[in-house]
Each structure stands twice: as C-alpha cells, then as structure tokens.
Amino acid sequence: MAAPEAESHAIAVRLDKLLTERGMTLTELSELVGVTSVNLSILKNGHARAIRFTTLTRLCEVLECQPGDLLALNKPDPATAQPSN
C-alpha cells in the first residue's frame, strides 16, 4: 500500500515579514513566545500542519498583530489552475 500524499493547503505564514518589520530574530521571538526555534522555523517555512490557538495568541501578542497579519489564504490563480478530471 502506498503512503498517502501529504495534504496541501493554501495558507501562507507571513512570519518572516513580521520579524523583519519588527527587527526581531526567530530566536528572540522563540524566547518571548515560549515556543522552540525549531517549531517556529517549521511554522515560518510553511511546513506546520497545525497551530495551537494559545501559540497563535502569544505570537500575536508579542508581534503586536492580528491573526490575519500572520496568516493569509493564497487563492489559486484561475489562469494557471489545472482543470480537474
């Protein structure tokens, strides 16, 4: 039996942008939020499969932002979308 394909999603994480705007490193954010740098890196690189609301809350508090500043829905471009069978 073949392994199931990884689920794809259209949620983009804009952690890099927020860190740059605030002049903060991932390590600094990690210490302030109480989440490991490794887990924040997974989130930042779009490889996270889930995020706890408590973590999202702490990120928003520390970065002084709203969840919509951190997460965005990337809608597919109809011009480049593959037709479904």
C-alpha positions as CSV (number, residue, x, y, z in Angstrom):
1,M,0.0,0.0,0.0
2,A,1.4,3.4,-1.0
3,A,1.8,6.1,1.6
4,P,-0.9,8.8,1.3
5,E,0.1,12.1,-0.3
6,A,0.8,15.0,2.0
7,E,-2.2,17.3,2.3
8,S,-1.7,20.6,0.5
9,H,-3.1,23.8,1.8
10,A,-3.3,27.4,0.7
11,I,-2.4,29.1,4.0
12,A,0.7,31.3,3.8
13,V,2.5,32.2,7.0
14,R,4.0,35.7,6.9
15,L,6.2,35.3,10.0
16,D,9.4,36.4,8.0
17,K,7.7,39.7,7.0
18,L,6.6,40.4,10.6
19,L,10.0,39.6,12.1
20,T,11.7,41.9,9.5
21,E,9.3,44.7,10.2
22,R,9.9,44.5,13.9
23,G,13.7,44.0,13.7
24,M,13.4,40.7,15.6
25,T,15.1,37.3,15.1
26,L,13.4,34.0,15.3
27,T,15.4,33.2,18.4
28,E,14.2,36.3,20.2
29,L,10.6,35.5,19.2
30,S,11.0,32.0,20.4
31,E,12.1,33.2,23.9
32,L,9.3,35.7,24.1
33,V,6.6,33.3,22.9
34,G,7.8,30.2,24.7
35,V,8.0,28.0,21.6
36,T,11.2,26.4,20.4
37,S,13.0,27.9,17.5
38,V,12.7,24.6,15.6
39,N,8.9,24.7,15.9
40,L,8.8,28.4,14.9
41,S,11.0,27.6,11.9
42,I,8.6,24.8,10.8
43,L,5.8,27.3,11.0
44,K,7.7,30.1,9.3
45,N,8.7,27.8,6.4
46,G,5.1,26.7,5.8
47,H,5.7,23.1,6.9
48,A,3.5,23.2,10.0
49,R,0.3,21.1,9.8
50,A,-1.4,22.9,12.7
51,I,-1.0,25.7,15.2
52,R,-2.5,25.9,18.7
53,F,-4.6,28.9,19.4
54,T,-2.5,29.5,22.5
55,T,0.6,29.8,20.3
56,L,-1.2,32.0,17.8
57,T,-2.4,34.2,20.6
58,R,1.2,34.5,22.0
59,L,2.6,35.3,18.6
60,C,0.0,38.0,18.0
61,E,0.6,39.5,21.5
62,V,4.4,39.6,21.1
63,L,4.4,40.7,17.4
64,E,1.5,43.2,18.2
65,C,-0.5,42.0,15.2
66,Q,-3.8,40.3,14.4
67,P,-4.0,36.6,13.2
68,G,-4.7,37.9,9.7
69,D,-1.4,39.7,9.7
70,L,0.4,36.4,10.3
71,L,-1.8,34.0,8.2
72,A,-3.2,34.5,4.7
73,L,-5.2,32.4,2.3
74,N,-3.5,32.1,-1.0
75,K,-6.2,31.7,-3.6
76,P,-5.2,29.9,-6.7
77,D,-4.9,32.0,-9.9
78,P,-7.7,30.8,-12.2
79,A,-5.4,31.4,-15.2
80,T,-2.9,28.9,-14.0
81,A,-5.2,26.4,-12.2
82,Q,-5.1,22.8,-13.5
83,P,-8.5,21.6,-14.8
84,S,-10.0,18.9,-12.6
85,N,-10.8,15.5,-14.1
